[in-house]
Amino acid sequence: VCWHVLSEEGDNARWPIPAERLELNGVETLVAWPENTTPVATLLLFHGCHNSGADWFRKPEEIIFLRAAQSRNLALVAFTNPRHLGNFCWPSPQGQGGASDFEAATDSIREAVVQVLHMKLRRGGQPSMLRLLLLGGSSGGNFASRLPERWRSEPGNLTSFGQISALLAVVSPTGFVRQGHLDGPPPREGFP
């Protein structure tokens, strides 16, 4: 299984971007926190299907992106989907697992975020509130795009530590086409 690769590889400090691996509220959580400085924000990372949170710290394109984020003094927190059907795709309210899987995953992730922020902000004497930037690719983008509404209606302890300030969801339109959400003619030849 993809998320067990971490324990098999041993010391994740050898990764191109070292990350602390935690199991929080049943969620594999990977954290790369700036040393000796207060981050300007926390980037919450959601992987796509057939990936894990660890892939943000190991794959070439993701590494380039995360290094740029670190150079801007962002804390990095990646999650592995705790409620998947074997393919590591994130749940959606209309998906195979239904609303209960989606709600369980959003609540588990929210509590993992609260635990990370509580642990890191208490340890460093940093400000009690950080901006949260959500970033997801593919099913992770679809999942992340639903978090602001879900967490607004059921914030839990999140409002004590962080506030969602931005969202970037990179989602392929083919998923929407297959689900019948997009109509119209296909793109012209040679698009874009």
Disulfide bonds with the S-S distance in Angstrom:
Cys49-Cys89 1.80
